Amino acid sequence: MCTNEYKSPFEKIKIIGAKENNLKNISLEIDKHKFNVITGVSGSGKSSLAFDCIYAMAQTSFYETLSTYIVKNLPKLNKPDVENIINLSPCVLIEQRKLGTNPRSTVGTYTEIYTYLRLLYSRIGYPIYDSSFFSFNSPKGACKKCKGLGFELAIDLSKLINFDLSLNEGAIKHRTWKVGSRYFNIQRSTGYFDMNKRIKDYSQEELNLLLYKEPTNFMDQDSGFIQNWSYEGIVSRLLKRQSDSRGLQINDYDKKFFIENRCSYCDGSRLNEDALKVLVHDKSLRELLNLEISNLYSFILTIDDAETEEIVIKIKKDLKNLIDLGVGYLTLNRGIGTLSSGEAQKIKLAKSTNNTLNELIYIMDEPSLGFHSRDVNKIIKTIQNIVKNNNTAIVVEHNREIIDSADNIIDIGPGSGANGGMVVYNGCADGITEETKSVTGQYLKNKSTLPNSPKTIDNYYKVNNININNIQNLDIEIPLNLLTCITGVSGSGKSSLIKYLVQNDQNLIKIGKENVGLNSRSNVATYTNTFDIIRELFSKENSIKPSEFSFNSTGACPNCNGAGIVKIDMHFLGDIKQTCETCHGKRYKKEVLAYLYRDKTIHDVLEMTVEEALNFFDNNSIKDRLKILKDVGLEYLKLGQNLDTLSGGEAQRVNMSKYLIKKGNIYIFDEPTQGLHLKDIETLKNVMRKMIINGNTIIVIEHNLDFIIDSDYIIDMGPDAGKNGGKIVYAGHLCDIIKSNTYTAIAIKNYLSK
């Protein structure tokens, strides 16, 4: 129910004249000590308000209280383009930023629980060692064999060598040794090998020379000059390449030739034998690190020692926080890079909210990211507990359940880009569905229903005996030419399943926001290859080279090098971006801007929206490319809009536009609704339907019920997470899942009943 109780003027954050990015000089008030949700379509200005205005103002104001010596070592921030923000408190930011892929980072190190366990063992363990002796990131504690990584790298020979071919026929699959390459020529020059002999016919000695020979120097004087070179076996060279500093993160290409095996020396604990000999209550640190967090919590409860009382209290509190957020099945030894997006989000929330401070403003970027409907209530409860502790929550969110649970909703829009940036609604959750100008309100009011009849299945994509993480000996059948949703709670095995499929079938195409080159030198026109055609048109019209119409080439303004802006380094303050005084932000040399095509300069064309350009150009190649952008709902984007300014939803759709006209492929999407408004999800579904009509198959990992309800087929993983997951608990048409009792089925039934 909406209430109109009196609030002190100090109980409201007052934002006056916000003009950051596309915000249209807006002013509004946000209740403090309340659960506030900011919503709106992708690109409407939500993030500009929450992060670029409120958070940026709080941080820059805080920096002003510090010495310049301290500030110079902190991340640089610019003051936002806002007249004033009143009654602002210190802010805690919980964003969607990935936790990283460094194999030395684990759940234990990220949450810092491992630090306290090391302290525990250094205090009451026997024999007594310093805390650094229990760190696998220290030479004192790291396993001597795996150097603290917990795994050994082994070559998968079946992926590296085609034993049915000879070297001359390209038996080595790695590009470094391809036929005609430098290393191929070195192999031939050694005289070790019959280059026409099939590898499967090699003797053991010949195979050892090819794969495992240690570096050997050779000298050639026959060419009239002395030439030296070194030969090394393929496996020896690849393994050595991974043991240096680059080996911390194997490059994507080399990765497919390796298998990661648990270190045989430390059994994956990452610690050396001295550290593993130390016991607390008859358990080594290895045993604790490999316990599920819920079981570790039970063990910590048994420790009652006055010397470590404060340490134990801290460990218990942190572990309980993780359990309450639903990741009690994880182990502290689990690598951060192996977590699903939902698991990573829970870890971040647990760390960021685990304090007793109050009068803070928590700004969260879609905390429901990667969460199954079953777990969303845990997020809601966490946010409500933050508010109860006399804090303020400002949450950028699209999830129905979180929006319904908010005390206050701020809807930004009504549209995207230039059509957004206004406050459409600011009030309680009950009232937004009655606001006719609110796109969010109208979509919240109208929900999808189950399809009446199942789609016909003509054939399946089949994979047998899948083994990865918590999935063991799994067989799967996915219908071709349909939209299949892979569902299940976080940690049930969805991401592991997709990882296995992609790694073992190079014909599968995985699409995500990471495929888009989000940089300031790439824009909508260049990414879609439309700009090449446009420059050719200008070139022919004016009889000069096409490169003159590129701001990345000879036509660029010499002062800003085609950027349109000039950055001024303010040292300990954030960089100041100023419009280039020479080209006035137009990116081009003055003489280039004198050339016209149908009375328009090249800058005028880049300022056109996709819709405007469709009406302006007669060229069919340009129109075909731009029509695809319109089909994915991006007709409002400017041709010259930099890709790094796109929202997550916009980047997703720009990427998908490349695949709309292709046929006969299997595409995999990992939670494509991330960052998407309900309206944008509708557009996304329409785009995927067009891809299916073109003869493609689409597989989607998804939690969003508005998306799942419109799928053709469901594969539900579970029944739960971790060791209790990894199985298919339902596979079939959507209309039949409600007859089952899986967590996804329960969520769908609840969605339909509200």
PALUMKE-325166 format. One record per residue (C-alpha): residue in three letters; z, y, x. Coordinates in steps of 0.05 Angstrom, whole numbers, plus 5000, padded with zeros to 4 digits. Layout:
# residues N
alaZYX/...
This chain:
# residues 754
met500050005000/cys498550705023/thr504551155031/asn505151905040/glu512051955072/tyr513352585112/lys512152535186/ser514752995240/pro509253375276/phe511553015339/glu509952345305/lys502452455309/ile497452475366/lys493053075352/ile485953065380/ile482353725377/gly474953835391/ala472853175421/lys465653205446/glu465552625496/asn458852245495/asn456352245422/leu462852505390/lys461153115348/asn466753595363/ile471553175321/ser478853325307/leu483752815278/glu490952575278/ile493451875296/asp500351635275/lys505051465332/his509450845327/lys504150515283/phe498849975288/asn492250365288/val485350055288/ile479050445308/thr472750125280/gly465450285267/val458550015282/ser456449885354/gly454950535389/ser458550965337/gly463451275387/lys469550825381/ser470250715455/ser468751445470/leu474751635427/ala479651095450/phe478051025524/asp473951625546/cys478352135509/ile485351875494/tyr486351415554/ala482651875603/met486752475582/ala493252085589/gln491451845659/thr488852515685/ser495052855658/phe499352345693/tyr495552445758/glu497353185755/thr504652995763/leu503252625828/ser502052865898/thr494852895923/tyr496652375976/ile498151865921/val492352075876/lys487051975930/asn488751235931/leu488251155855/pro481951025813/lys478251675802/leu477851945731/asn474652565701/lys477952985648/pro474652825581/asp470453325542/val475853495491/glu479154155475/asn486153875473/ile490353265457/ile497553405435/asn503552935435/leu500352445482/ser504751915516/pro503451465577/cys498050955561/val497350215577/leu490149975576/ile488349265557/glu480849205565/gln475548665563/arg474548675638/lys473747965666/leu479547685706/gly474747515763/thr472146875794/asn475946865860/pro478046135869/arg484446375902/ser486746695838/thr490446245789/val494246315724/gly500546305766/thr498446845815/tyr495447295762/thr501647285718/glu506047315781/ile510146725756/tyr508146365820/thr511346925861/tyr518046795826/leu517346035834/arg516446155909/leu522846575909/leu526346015871/tyr524345495922/ser526145935981/arg533146045952/ile535445355927/gly530144875954/tyr531644416013/pro529944466069/ile530145226068/tyr523845616082/asp521846336074/ser518046516010/ser511346596048/phe511745846066/phe510345695993/ser504146135987/phe497345795990/asn494346466009/ser498446476073/pro496946056135/lys504245846133/gly503545506066/ala496245336057/cys493744626059/lys490644496127/lys484544146098/cys482344576039/lys485445226066/gly489045356001/leu483145275954/gly485544615923/phe478644305925/glu473644015974/leu466144145969/ala461543545971/ile453943535968/asp450643195908/leu444942845945/ser441342685880/lys440543435867/leu438843595939/ile433743045957/asn428142715919/phe428342035955/asp421541835927/leu417942385966/ser416642526039/leu418543166075/asn411243396072/glu411343265997/gly417443715987/ala423043195985/ile428343725998/lys429644115934/his433444685967/arg428945295976/thr431345416048/trp427744776069/lys421644826024/val414944616053/gly412345146101/ser418945506110/arg422145646177/tyr427245086171/phe421844596148/asn417844766211/ile424144666254/gln424943966223/arg417843806241/ser418444086311/thr424443646330/gly420143026330/tyr425742646295/phe421942506231/asp415642186204/met413942766158/asn409742306113/lys414941766105/arg418741736038/ile426141896047/lys428141246012/asp424740866069/tyr428841226123/ser433440816166/gln440840996165/glu439941326233/glu434141756208/leu438041946145/asn443942156187/leu439442586230/leu436542916168/leu443143046133/tyr448943056182/lys446343216252/glu450743716288/pro447244336316/thr442544166373/asn438744666415/phe431244566430/met426544906478/asp418944956473/gln414845156535/asp408144876512/ser405945516478/gly405645896543/phe412446216533/ile419545956525/gln422045906454/asn429145676436/trp431545446368/ser437145026338/tyr436644436290/glu442344226244/gly442743706188/ile441843966118/val448643756091/ser452243996155/arg449044676149/leu450444766075/leu457744556083/lys458645016142/arg455645586102/gln461045496050/ser466845466099/asp465946176124/ser467846806086/arg462046706037/gly464946046017/leu470346365974/gln465046465921/ile459146005927/asn452746365910/asp449546165844/tyr443645825876/asp447545385926/lys452645215873/lys448144715837/phe447744265899/phe455344195905/ile460743785872/glu467944035873/asn472843475885/arg480343555883/cys482943605954/ser484942915977/tyr490143196025/cys494343645979/asp492043335912/gly489744015888/ser496444355898/arg493444795953/leu499844735995/asn501244396061/glu505843796070/asp511744206095/ala511844626032/leu511044015988/lys517143676019/val521744205990/leu524943995925/val528544355867/his531943875819/asp527943315851/lys521243645838/ser516343925889/leu512544575877/arg506244155868/glu509343805808/leu511344465775/leu504544785786/asn501044195753/leu505744165693/glu503244465628/ile506645135617/ser510544875557/asn513344295599/leu514744755657/tyr518745205610/ser523044595590/phe524244445663/ile526245165680/leu531345145624/thr535144595663/ile536345055724/asp543245365723/asp544745685790/ala548346345800/glu544146515861/thr537646485823/glu539946725754/glu535447345753/ile529446965779/val530146425726/ile530946935670/lys524447275692/ile520646605696/lys523146385628/lys521147035595/asp514147025625/leu512946295607/lys515446395536/asn510646975528/leu504746535547/ile507045975501/asp507746465442/leu500646685453/gly498145975449/val496545785521/gly502345325534/tyr497444765550/leu494945115613/thr497844985683/leu499745525733/asn494945195782/arg488945305736/gly483745755769/ile482546415734/gly475046325738/thr475445675697/leu478646005636/ser474846125572/ser474346845547/gly479746705495/glu484446415547/ala483246995594/gln484647495539/lys491247165522/ile493247175596/lys491747915600/leu495648055536/ala501647655561/lys501848045626/ser500748735596/thr505748675539/asn511348345577/asn515848945587/thr521649295552/leu519050005558/asn518050425495/glu514551065475/leu508150795506/ile501150805476/tyr497750125481/ile490150195478/met486749525468/asp479349355470/glu478148805419/pro484248375433/ser481547845385/leu476047705436/gly475146945443/phe480646775393/his479946255339/ser482346475270/arg488446035279/asp490646445338/val489047145312/asn495747155277/lys499047095345/ile495347715368/ile497348095305/lys504647895315/thr504348115388/ile501648795368/gln506748865313/asn512348705363/ile509649245409/val510049755352/lys517049515333/asn519249685403/asn517850415388/asn510850415417/thr504050605389/ala498150135385/ile490950385384/val486249795377/val478649805379/glu476949215335/his472048895286/asn476048285265/arg477448265190/glu484447985197/ile486548505248/ile483649075208/asp487248835145/ser493848805184/ala493449515211/asp497850085186/asn492050575194/ile484550525202/ile480051045236/asp472750905220/ile467751245267/gly460451325246/pro456951305200/gly451451045245/ser450150925319/gly448451395376/ala446252075351/asn447651835280/gly454951695296/gly460652065327/met464052295263/val470652095230/val468451745166/tyr475351495145/asn482451585170/gly487651255127/cys491050605107/ala487349935103/asp487449915027/gly483150525019/ile477250405066/thr473549935018/glu473350504967/glu470150995017/thr462750975000/lys460751325065/ser464150785107/val459550225129/thr465749845151/gly468849905082/gln462649635047/tyr462149035093/leu469548885087/lys468648875012/asn462648405013/lys463447715046/ser458647145058/thr458746505017/leu457245785035/pro449845585031/asn448045184969/ser443944645003/pro443744375075/lys437644485119/thr433243885135/ile434143595204/asp427743305235/asn430143155305/tyr436143225352/tyr437543455423/lys441842885449/val446442845510/asn450842235525/asn456942105568/ile459142825580/asn464942885629/ile467743565647/asn474843845646/asn478243595583/ile471843275555/gln471242535572/asn465442065555/leu462842505498/asp456242395463/ile453142975425/glu447243085378/ile444843795364/pro439543915310/leu433044215335/asn430044835302/leu436645025269/leu442545485283/thr448545065306/cys455445355316/ile460245025365/thr467245195340/gly474445025356/val480845335381/ser481245655450/gly481645105503/ser478644565458/gly472644465505/lys467144915476/ser465745305540/ser466244665582/leu461144325537/ile456244905544/lys457344945619/tyr455644205625/leu449344265582/val446744855622/gln448344555690/asn444843905673/asp438644155637/gln434944735669/asn430544805607/leu436445085567/ile436645845566/lys443446165564/ile443346875539/gly448947375548/lys450348105562/glu450847935636/asn443247825637/val441948565626/gly441649005688/leu446449545665/asn445050105714/ser443250845712/arg436350715741/ser434250255685/asn432950495615/val430250235549/ala423050385568/thr423350055637/tyr427249445613/thr422149285559/asn416249425607/thr413849955559/phe414450495613/asp409050185656/ile403950255600/ile406250965584/arg405451175656/glu398450875657/leu396651285595/phe399151925629/ser395551725693/lys388751635659/glu389552265618/asn391052695679/ser387252315734/ile393252225780/lys397151625805/pro401951265756/ser407451325808/glu407652075796/phe410551925727/ser416251495754/phe422951825766/asn424351245815/ser418251405857/thr413951995879/gly414852385815/ala422352445822/cys425853115827/pro427453195902/asn434353505888/cys437352945845/asn432452385865/gly430652275793/ala437752185767/gly437752825726/ile444852955749/val448253115814/lys455052815831/ile460053265867/asp465552885905/met472153225888/his475952765936/phe482452575901/leu479852815834/gly474352455796/asp467052595813/ile464053175775/lys457253045744/gln453053665737/thr446153735707/cys441053815763/glu439554555772/thr432554415797/cys429853975740/his435154155688/gly436453415675/lys429153235664/arg428852795727/tyr421853005748/lys418553495796/lys416254135762/glu408853985774/val409453295741/leu412353615678/ala406054045673/tyr401853425657/leu401153255583/tyr399152675540/arg397652875468/asp401453525480/lys407753165505/thr410653145575/ile413252505605/his420252775593/asp418752915520/val416652185512/leu423051925544/glu427052355495/met423652015436/thr427351485397/val424150805388/glu422350995317/glu419151655338/ala415251305394/leu412550795345/asn409651355304/phe407151735365/phe403351195404/asp397050845381/asn397050345439/asn398249645410/ser401849385472/ile406949945467/lys407649865392/asp408749105398/arg414349195448/leu417749755410/lys417049385344/ile421448825373/leu426849335389/lys426449585317/asp426948865293/val433648795328/gly436249435297/leu435549905357/glu430450395330/tyr435350965343/leu435550875419/lys431851365462/leu426451085508/gly429851425567/gln436951215550/asn440250895610/leu442350175600/asp449350305629/thr450750755568/leu449550195518/ser455349885480/gly456449135487/gly452948995421/glu446949425439/ala446249085507/gln446548405473/arg440848585426/val436548925480/asn437048275519/met435247845458/ser429148265444/lys425747945505/tyr426147255474/leu423947415402/ile416647245413/lys417746605453/lys417145925421/gly419745215429/asn425945375470/ile433345205463/tyr437645825470/ile445145825481/phe449646415464/asp456946465483/glu460446885429/pro454747365417/thr458847745364/gln463448025417/gly463848775407/leu459548745344/his461149075277/leu460048675213/lys453549055202/asp451148895272/ile452948155262/glu448348165201/thr442748435245/leu444247915298/lys443647355247/asn437047625223/val434347655295/met436546935307/arg433146715242/lys426647015267/met427446635332/ile428445985293/ile422246135250/asn418446175316/gly420345455330/asn426545565373/thr433345225371/ile439745645376/ile446645395397/val452345885391/ile459745845412/glu463146265360/his469746435325/asn467346985278/leu467546705208/asp462347195180/phe457446895231/ile459746165224/ile458946175148/asp451446305155/ser450045755207/asp446145115190/tyr450444615227/ile457344585258/ile460244195316/asp467744295315/met471544145379/gly478843955381/pro483343745350/asp487344235392/ala487144515463/gly487744245534/lys489143505538/asn489443495462/gly482343745456/gly475543545484/lys473343135423/ile468543275366/val472843295304/tyr467143475257/ala459643485263/gly455343625203/his452644135154/leu456844745139/cys457644575065/asp461443935082/ile466444195133/ile471244445079/lys472343715060/ser475643615128/asn482243885152/thr480544165221/tyr483144845243/thr476145125233/ala475644815163/ile482345125144/ala480045805170/ile473645765129/lys477445575066/asn482146165076/tyr476246635087/leu472946405022/ser479346444981/lys481047174998/
